[in-house]
Amino acid sequence: MYYNPVEFGRRLQECRKQKEMTQEELAEMVGVEKQHISRIERGVTACSIDLLPLLSVALQVSTDYLLMGKSIDKEFTRTQLLSIITQLTMITQGL
């Protein structure tokens, strides 16, 4: 696995369009120029580590998805959380 700026840009553009957001609106939300978003979407400029979480929050998508195209398995995460809650409950009852 490696970072591919062209694929990152494609996913960024896809997420932005799903939110019916313009490049200018997204740029304003994350504090950059519209041209910067355009260059990232075209794969001309790589996304900085500082900008990544801002884009993730603005588009309500995981950083894993933007970087690598991996979606979070919500059911697996839910199962893990329930297991942790159960374990913590058992621990606190034993105190």
N, C-alpha and C positions, 0 to 999 in steps of 0.2 A: 504494500500500500504506500502511496505517496500522494502529496498534494498536487492537484492538477488545477491550475488557475482558470483554464477554459471551462472545465466541468463545474468548478466552484461558481463561476460567473453565470453559467447556464442555470444552475440551481437557484442562485440568488434572484435572477430575473424571473424564473418560474414562480418562486414564492412571492415576490413583489407583485407580480401580475395577478396571482390568486387572491391577494389582498386588495386588488383594484387600486393600487398605489402607483403614483408616478415616480420616476427617478428623482424628481425635484422634491417630492413629499418625503421620500425615504431619506434623501440627503439631509434635509432639514431636521428630521427626527434624530439622526445620528451625528449631526454637526460637521458634515463635509460638503463639498461642492457637488452639484449635480454631475459635473464632468468626471469626478472621481468615481461615482457610482457607475457611470457609463463605461469607464475604462475597466473597472472590476468585472462588470457583466460581460464585456467583450474578451476578457482574459488577457488584456494588455497589461494591467497592473494587478499584482497580487494583493489580497486583503491583508492588512496588518493585524497582528495579534490584538492590538488595542481596539480595532474596529469590529472584530469578529463578534464579541458578546453583545455589542450595541445593535448590530444587524440582527442577531439571533432574537433579542428581546423585541425589537421593532417589528419583526416579521412573525414572531411567536412560533419559532422553529428551533430545533436543537442545533447546537454548534456542530455536533457529529453529522447531522444531515447536510449542513452547508459545506463542511469540509470534505466529507467522504461519501455522502449519499446514503448514510445509514439512518434508518428510522428507529425510534425507540419502541421496543415491544412493550406497550402499555400494560398488557395482561401479565407479562413476566415481572415487570416492575411492581405492579399491584400485589402479586403473589409474594414477592420479596418483602415488601413493606408489611404485609399482614403477618408474615413469619417473624419479622423483627418485633412487631408490636406484641405478638404472642410471647416471644422470648422475654421481652422486657417486663411484661405483665407478670410472668412466672417469677422473674428475679425480684421484683418489688414485693410480691406476695410472700416471698421467702424471707424478707428482711424483718 
